[in-house]
Amino acid sequence: MSATENSISLPTELLPGDGRFGSGPSKVRTEALQSFFEAAPSYLGTSHRQDNVKDHVARLRSGLSALFNLPEGWEVILGNGGTTSFWDAASFSLIESSSQHLSFGEFSSKFVTVVEQAPHLQEPEVIVSDPGSCPSPVKSQVDTYALTHNETSTGVTASLSRPDPDGLVIADATSAAGAIQWDSSEVDCYYFAPQKALASDGGLWLAACSPAAIARIEVLCSGSRWIPASLDLGIALSNSRKDQTYNTPSLATIFLAAEMVDWINESGGLTWAEDRCGQSSGIIYRWAEERSFARPFVANSRERSPVVCTIDFEGVDADAISAVLRANGIVDTESYRKLGRNQLRIATFPAVEPADVEALCACIDYVVEELG
């Protein structure tokens, strides 16, 4: 950072109450941390198969079922390793032989790579669009359709739709779950990690599974296909029904995720969360459209994410803006490293206060003027 950037101090009255705007791991609510510290003496340092831990797993599973308004027969399962591990698990336990994938950013493309390298699966069909846009699935002869609800690297939200009534639809919802509404009739497996919209820590995956997805898991995991135990969704399913994981999880992650789910449900559910995120993201997009030096990266307003806002800059170095913000306690606004654009990426998950988003925009204006 240059001497100029080092010397810029934001006026105290401009600063947000909380300066965390990261796209994951994201802001954790202070109230959730206080609840965790109160529970920690009897919760941490014991077996994850004991009732005082299993009760919180049950709280999380039932809370998600209520949040998503899951139909009869759906189940919430969980396991260790995060979304990256779930891609591997899905390649063993959900995709029978062939799959179609939408690839429009870093994370959607990573699942493609997993399937391409799986020796027991056919070469996947891949529908690609440029970063900042979103393709649509097409009906095919595949047994599984892989969609991404919100591409965290680019700030694009996709519509979830079932292209074929006979194919299983699995949706990566890592930065969408808990913030964007979805229709369970269009999806069979809605999977995610809790360190984004659910304001928890990483190292865990969760999946809401339809009866069709559960049936696929049971068939593949009881057949002749070799599956590593840690990636066997049949094992995860049987353990989840006991409100536990196959191996030891992060208890803090489970507790904080359950706290966030309860808070959203008590505040008005998924409709409330989506409206709140839309309010925050709308502040940023309107701000960018009104500035000569900034514009939303995603051109199609219908595809702009309500939870991850990507803003391109012209005539000013976005990295310099992020550096100044970070020096003043406003953190994690940097662009996604592999996208390589002169932009900021700002999370507006449910835990982020809309008033803090307003303050952030004012701070960016101040920094741009000082750098100019």
TORKOLRO-358837 format. One record per residue (C-alpha): y, x, z. Coordinates in pm, whole numbers, padded with zeros to 5 digits. Each point is the difference from the previous one (the first is absolute). Example, Ala and Ser with C-alpha at 12.3 -4.5 7.8 and 13.67 -1.06 7.14 Angstrom:
site north->-00450 | east->01230 | up->00780
site north->00344 | east->00137 | up->-00066
//
This chain:
site north->00000 | east->00000 | up->00000
site north->00342 | east->00133 | up->-00094
site north->00281 | east->00068 | up->00242
site north->00175 | east->-00314 | up->-00128
site north->-00300 | east->-00215 | up->00078
site north->-00039 | east->00160 | up->00341
site north->00360 | east->-00078 | up->00085
site north->-00008 | east->-00374 | up->-00071
site north->-00017 | east->-00206 | up->00317
site north->-00026 | east->-00374 | up->-00033
site north->00235 | east->-00203 | up->00220
site north->-00188 | east->-00146 | up->00293
site north->00118 | east->-00351 | up->-00078
site north->-00171 | east->00015 | up->-00342
site north->-00343 | east->00104 | up->00125
site north->-00288 | east->-00250 | up->00009
site north->-00151 | east->-00088 | up->00335
site north->-00328 | east->00152 | up->-00120
site north->-00004 | east->00260 | up->-00276
site north->-00364 | east->-00024 | up->-00105
site north->-00039 | east->-00116 | up->-00362
site north->-00326 | east->00170 | up->-00095
site north->-00247 | east->-00161 | up->-00238
site north->-00295 | east->00106 | up->00212
site north->-00057 | east->00092 | up->00270
site north->00273 | east->-00250 | up->00068
site north->00220 | east->-00105 | up->00287
site north->-00198 | east->-00110 | up->00307
site north->00173 | east->-00263 | up->00212
site north->00115 | east->00126 | up->00340
site north->-00134 | east->-00317 | up->00161
site north->-00347 | east->00073 | up->-00137
site north->00012 | east->00352 | up->00141
site north->00102 | east->-00134 | up->00341
site north->-00295 | east->-00240 | up->-00003
site north->-00229 | east->00284 | up->-00100
site north->00119 | east->00225 | up->00283
site north->-00057 | east->-00282 | up->00249
site north->-00354 | east->-00054 | up->-00127
site north->-00088 | east->00366 | up->-00051
site north->-00139 | east->00084 | up->00349
site north->-00287 | east->-00249 | up->-00038
site north->-00023 | east->00015 | up->-00378
site north->-00002 | east->00367 | up->-00099
site north->-00275 | east->00240 | up->00097
site north->-00289 | east->-00247 | up->-00012
site north->-00273 | east->-00089 | up->-00248
site north->00102 | east->-00204 | up->-00301
site north->-00308 | east->-00214 | up->00069
site north->00133 | east->-00124 | up->00333
site north->00153 | east->-00343 | up->00043
site north->00355 | east->00118 | up->00072
site north->00007 | east->00168 | up->-00343
site north->-00203 | east->-00263 | up->-00187
site north->00238 | east->-00268 | up->00127
site north->00285 | east->00166 | up->-00191
site north->-00213 | east->00035 | up->-00313
site north->-00073 | east->-00372 | up->00027
site north->00372 | east->-00066 | up->00053
site north->00083 | east->00191 | up->-00317
site north->-00270 | east->-00167 | up->-00209
site north->00085 | east->-00352 | up->00112
site north->00371 | east->00069 | up->-00032
site north->-00042 | east->00110 | up->-00362
site north->-00213 | east->-00306 | up->-00077
site north->00283 | east->-00218 | up->00129
site north->00271 | east->00205 | up->-00173
site north->-00173 | east->-00026 | up->-00338
site north->-00118 | east->-00358 | up->00060
site north->-00349 | east->00106 | up->-00108
site north->-00233 | east->-00278 | up->-00116
site north->-00335 | east->-00079 | up->00160
site north->-00254 | east->00273 | up->-00062
site north->00247 | east->00287 | up->-00034
site north->-00036 | east->00295 | up->00237
site north->00223 | east->00290 | up->00104
site north->-00187 | east->00330 | up->00012
site north->00127 | east->00344 | up->00097
site north->-00095 | east->00364 | up->00000
site north->00136 | east->00351 | up->00036
site north->00168 | east->00213 | up->-00262
site north->00283 | east->-00202 | up->-00152
site north->00037 | east->-00135 | up->-00352
site north->-00109 | east->00327 | up->-00160
site north->-00338 | east->-00033 | up->00171
site north->-00019 | east->-00366 | up->-00096
site north->00024 | east->00093 | up->-00369
site north->-00310 | east->00214 | up->00048
site north->-00170 | east->-00278 | up->00193
site north->00085 | east->-00253 | up->-00271
site north->-00151 | east->00225 | up->-00266
site north->-00329 | east->-00019 | up->00190
site north->00006 | east->-00343 | up->00161
site north->00212 | east->-00235 | up->-00216
site north->-00015 | east->00114 | up->-00364
site north->-00341 | east->-00080 | up->-00141
site north->00026 | east->00200 | up->-00322
site north->00327 | east->-00062 | up->-00190
site north->00363 | east->-00055 | up->00093
site north->00345 | east->-00054 | up->-00145
site north->00303 | east->00161 | up->00162
site north->00374 | east->-00044 | up->-00024
site north->00167 | east->00342 | up->00015
site north->00378 | east->00006 | up->00045
site north->00070 | east->00262 | up->00265
site north->-00147 | east->00272 | up->00216
site north->-00220 | east->-00212 | up->00225
site north->-00138 | east->-00241 | up->-00258
site north->-00091 | east->00300 | up->-00217
site north->-00182 | east->00172 | up->00286
site north->-00256 | east->-00279 | up->00023
site north->-00057 | east->00042 | up->-00374
site north->-00084 | east->00366 | up->00058
site north->-00251 | east->-00091 | up->00272
site north->-00187 | east->-00232 | up->-00235
site north->00018 | east->00241 | up->-00294
site north->-00172 | east->00266 | up->00209
site north->-00269 | east->-00227 | up->00148
site north->-00325 | east->00092 | up->-00179
site north->-00164 | east->-00338 | up->00070
site north->00279 | east->-00205 | up->-00163
site north->00102 | east->-00058 | up->-00360
site north->00324 | east->00138 | up->-00138
site north->00268 | east->-00242 | up->00123
site north->00230 | east->-00204 | up->-00218
site north->00356 | east->00109 | up->00080
site north->00314 | east->-00194 | up->-00090
site north->00303 | east->00227 | up->00039
site north->00372 | east->-00060 | up->00011
site north->00286 | east->00240 | up->00065
site north->00119 | east->00055 | up->00358
site north->00256 | east->-00264 | up->00084
site north->-00190 | east->-00274 | up->-00183
site north->-00324 | east->-00191 | up->00051
site north->-00285 | east->-00088 | up->-00241
site north->-00210 | east->-00315 | up->00009
site north->-00380 | east->-00027 | up->00020
site north->-00198 | east->-00142 | up->-00291
site north->-00332 | east->-00181 | up->00002
site north->-00286 | east->00237 | up->-00068
site north->-00371 | east->00048 | up->00057
site north->00048 | east->00207 | up->00316
site north->-00135 | east->-00108 | up->00338
site north->00309 | east->00112 | up->00196
site north->00375 | east->-00014 | up->-00058
site north->00210 | east->00246 | up->00201
site north->00364 | east->-00099 | up->00055
site north->00283 | east->00141 | up->00211
site north->00230 | east->-00246 | up->00173
site north->00283 | east->00244 | up->00068
site north->00018 | east->00347 | up->-00156
site north->00155 | east->00202 | up->00282
site north->00090 | east->00299 | up->-00215
site north->00226 | east->-00192 | up->-00239
site north->00109 | east->-00316 | up->00181
site north->-00172 | east->-00243 | up->-00238
site north->-00166 | east->-00321 | up->00118
site north->-00268 | east->-00160 | up->-00215
site north->-00108 | east->-00361 | up->-00021
site north->-00359 | east->-00041 | up->00114
site north->-00195 | east->-00213 | up->-00245
site north->-00369 | east->-00046 | up->-00071
site north->-00066 | east->00083 | up->-00368
site north->-00362 | east->-00116 | up->00009
site north->-00174 | east->-00245 | up->00235
site north->-00319 | east->00204 | up->-00016
site north->00149 | east->00338 | up->00096
site north->00075 | east->00125 | up->00349
site north->00372 | east->00066 | up->00055
site north->00088 | east->00273 | up->00249
site north->00367 | east->00061 | up->00083
site north->00153 | east->00309 | up->00160
site north->00256 | east->-00148 | up->00238
site north->00086 | east->00307 | up->00204
site north->00379 | east->-00048 | up->-00008
site north->-00010 | east->-00376 | up->-00060
site north->-00229 | east->-00135 | up->00272
site north->00206 | east->-00175 | up->00265
site north->00313 | east->-00019 | up->-00213
site north->-00080 | east->-00173 | up->-00331
site north->-00178 | east->-00331 | up->-00044
site north->-00317 | east->-00020 | up->-00207
site north->-00244 | east->-00266 | up->-00114
site north->-00356 | east->00045 | up->00125
site north->-00131 | east->-00197 | up->-00299
site north->00109 | east->00289 | up->-00226
site north->-00159 | east->00282 | up->00201
site north->-00338 | east->00084 | up->00155
site north->00082 | east->00314 | up->00197
site north->00352 | east->00067 | up->00127
site north->-00009 | east->00346 | up->00157
site north->00266 | east->00216 | up->00162
site north->00092 | east->00260 | up->00261
site north->00226 | east->-00095 | up->00292
site north->00261 | east->00279 | up->-00004
site north->00243 | east->-00182 | up->-00230
site north->00090 | east->-00369 | up->00032
site north->-00213 | east->-00029 | up->00314
site north->00205 | east->00271 | up->00175
site north->-00295 | east->00186 | up->00147
site north->-00156 | east->00343 | up->-00051
site north->-00243 | east->00118 | up->-00268
site north->-00370 | east->00076 | up->-00004
site north->-00128 | east->-00357 | up->-00028
site north->-00075 | east->-00238 | up->-00286
site north->-00020 | east->-00378 | up->00023
site north->-00129 | east->-00246 | up->-00257
site north->00009 | east->-00378 | up->-00024
site north->-00316 | east->-00091 | up->-00189
site north->-00102 | east->-00324 | up->-00169
site north->-00357 | east->-00132 | up->00010
site north->-00045 | east->00142 | up->-00352
site north->00110 | east->00347 | up->00113
site north->-00226 | east->-00019 | up->00306
site north->-00292 | east->-00100 | up->-00220
site north->00067 | east->00295 | up->-00234
site north->00015 | east->00238 | up->00297
site north->-00328 | east->-00130 | up->00142
site north->-00179 | east->00030 | up->-00334
site north->00120 | east->00352 | up->-00084
site north->-00041 | east->00136 | up->00352
site north->-00354 | east->-00129 | up->00039
site north->-00117 | east->00125 | up->-00339
site north->-00116 | east->00335 | up->-00132
site north->00346 | east->00154 | up->-00043
site north->00056 | east->00296 | up->00231
site north->00317 | east->-00054 | up->00204
site north->00137 | east->00237 | up->00268
site north->00001 | east->-00183 | up->00331
site north->00376 | east->00046 | up->00051
site north->00063 | east->-00167 | up->-00339
site north->-00259 | east->-00274 | up->00034
site north->00190 | east->-00330 | up->00017
site north->-00321 | east->-00170 | up->00114
site north->00008 | east->00213 | up->00315
site north->00372 | east->-00070 | up->00038
site north->-00066 | east->-00372 | up->-00037
site north->-00270 | east->-00010 | up->00266
site north->00212 | east->00202 | up->00244
site north->00313 | east->-00207 | up->-00068
site north->-00191 | east->-00314 | up->00091
site north->-00044 | east->00165 | up->00340
site north->00373 | east->00086 | up->00014
site north->-00059 | east->00372 | up->-00028
site north->-00011 | east->00279 | up->-00256
site north->-00296 | east->00213 | up->-00104
site north->00155 | east->00315 | up->00145
site north->00282 | east->00060 | up->00247
site north->00337 | east->-00131 | up->-00124
site north->00355 | east->00077 | up->00106
site north->00054 | east->-00248 | up->00280
site north->00377 | east->00032 | up->-00028
site north->-00015 | east->-00104 | up->-00367
site north->-00199 | east->-00313 | up->00081
site north->00226 | east->-00099 | up->00289
site north->00328 | east->00049 | up->-00187
site north->-00127 | east->-00186 | up->-00306
site north->-00109 | east->-00292 | up->00218
site north->00341 | east->-00004 | up->00169
site north->00176 | east->-00014 | up->-00336
site north->-00224 | east->-00276 | up->-00133
site north->00059 | east->-00206 | up->00315
site north->00377 | east->00053 | up->-00030
site north->00005 | east->-00115 | up->-00363
site north->-00216 | east->-00303 | up->00077
site north->00219 | east->-00096 | up->00296
site north->00317 | east->00046 | up->-00207
site north->-00109 | east->-00236 | up->-00277
site north->-00288 | east->00163 | up->-00181
site north->-00017 | east->00144 | up->-00347
site north->00271 | east->-00230 | up->-00135
site north->00240 | east->00130 | up->00264
site north->-00096 | east->00363 | up->-00064
site north->00044 | east->-00033 | up->-00376
site north->00340 | east->-00164 | up->00044
site north->00111 | east->00274 | up->00240
site north->-00111 | east->00276 | up->-00237
site north->00166 | east->-00180 | up->-00290
site north->00325 | east->-00015 | up->00196
site north->-00010 | east->00375 | up->00070
site north->-00103 | east->00106 | up->-00349
site north->00255 | east->-00237 | up->-00152
site north->00274 | east->00182 | up->00189
site north->-00104 | east->00329 | up->-00160
site north->-00047 | east->-00131 | up->-00353
site north->00336 | east->-00180 | up->00002
site north->00166 | east->00310 | up->00141
site north->-00149 | east->00217 | up->-00277
site north->00100 | east->-00243 | up->-00275
site north->00359 | east->00005 | up->00126
site north->00029 | east->00381 | up->-00004
site north->00085 | east->00215 | up->-00303
site north->-00223 | east->00284 | up->00124
site north->-00315 | east->-00198 | up->00084
site north->-00238 | east->-00254 | up->-00152
site north->-00341 | east->-00145 | up->00090
site north->-00278 | east->00205 | up->-00158
site north->-00209 | east->-00310 | up->-00079
site north->00178 | east->-00170 | up->-00289
site north->-00178 | east->-00335 | up->00025
site north->00142 | east->-00169 | up->00308
site north->-00314 | east->-00215 | up->00035
site north->-00207 | east->00315 | up->00047
site north->00227 | east->00166 | up->00256
site north->-00177 | east->00054 | up->00328
site north->00132 | east->-00182 | up->00308
site north->-00136 | east->00279 | up->00222
site north->00054 | east->00329 | up->-00189
site north->00335 | east->00033 | up->-00177
site north->00037 | east->00282 | up->-00254
site north->00358 | east->00075 | up->-00104
site north->00098 | east->00244 | up->-00276
site north->00322 | east->00202 | up->00028
site north->00231 | east->00146 | up->-00266
site north->00263 | east->00267 | up->00053
site north->-00112 | east->00076 | up->00355
site north->-00307 | east->00178 | up->00134
site north->-00227 | east->-00251 | up->00177
site north->-00173 | east->00284 | up->00185
site north->00337 | east->00107 | up->00139
site north->00062 | east->-00357 | up->00118
site north->-00339 | east->-00008 | up->00175
site north->00068 | east->00337 | up->00159
site north->00330 | east->-00117 | up->00145
site north->-00153 | east->-00323 | up->00122
site north->-00285 | east->00188 | up->00166
site north->00243 | east->00238 | up->00171
site north->00167 | east->-00310 | up->00145
site north->-00320 | east->-00163 | up->00124
site north->-00070 | east->-00226 | up->-00301
site north->-00340 | east->00113 | up->-00118
site north->-00262 | east->-00034 | up->-00275
site north->00219 | east->-00127 | up->-00283
site north->-00124 | east->00269 | up->-00240
site north->-00151 | east->-00102 | up->-00335
site north->-00374 | east->00013 | up->-00055
site north->-00071 | east->00368 | up->-00062
site north->-00214 | east->-00037 | up->-00314
site north->00224 | east->-00252 | up->-00174
site north->00261 | east->00271 | up->-00051
site north->00307 | east->-00221 | up->-00029
site north->00351 | east->00036 | up->00139
site north->-00041 | east->-00292 | up->00236
site north->-00033 | east->-00128 | up->00353
site north->-00301 | east->-00202 | up->00119
site north->00082 | east->-00231 | up->00288
site north->-00249 | east->-00213 | up->00192
site north->00097 | east->-00351 | up->00107
site north->-00315 | east->-00101 | up->00187
site north->00012 | east->-00281 | up->00258
site north->00070 | east->00242 | up->00286
site north->00323 | east->00115 | up->-00167
site north->00309 | east->-00193 | up->00108
site north->00209 | east->-00140 | up->-00288
site north->00313 | east->00108 | up->00189
site north->-00127 | east->00359 | up->-00009
site north->-00042 | east->-00028 | up->-00376
site north->00364 | east->-00108 | up->-00029
site north->00097 | east->00302 | up->00209
site north->-00210 | east->00232 | up->-00216
site north->00182 | east->-00113 | up->-00314
site north->00335 | east->00069 | up->00166
site north->-00124 | east->00345 | up->00102
site north->-00108 | east->00080 | up->-00356
site north->00344 | east->-00101 | up->-00127
site north->00159 | east->00235 | up->00254
site north->-00229 | east->00290 | up->-00095
site north->00055 | east->-00047 | up->-00374
site north->00376 | east->00007 | up->00050
site north->-00021 | east->00314 | up->00215
site north->-00231 | east->00178 | up->-00246
site north->00219 | east->-00100 | up->-00293
//
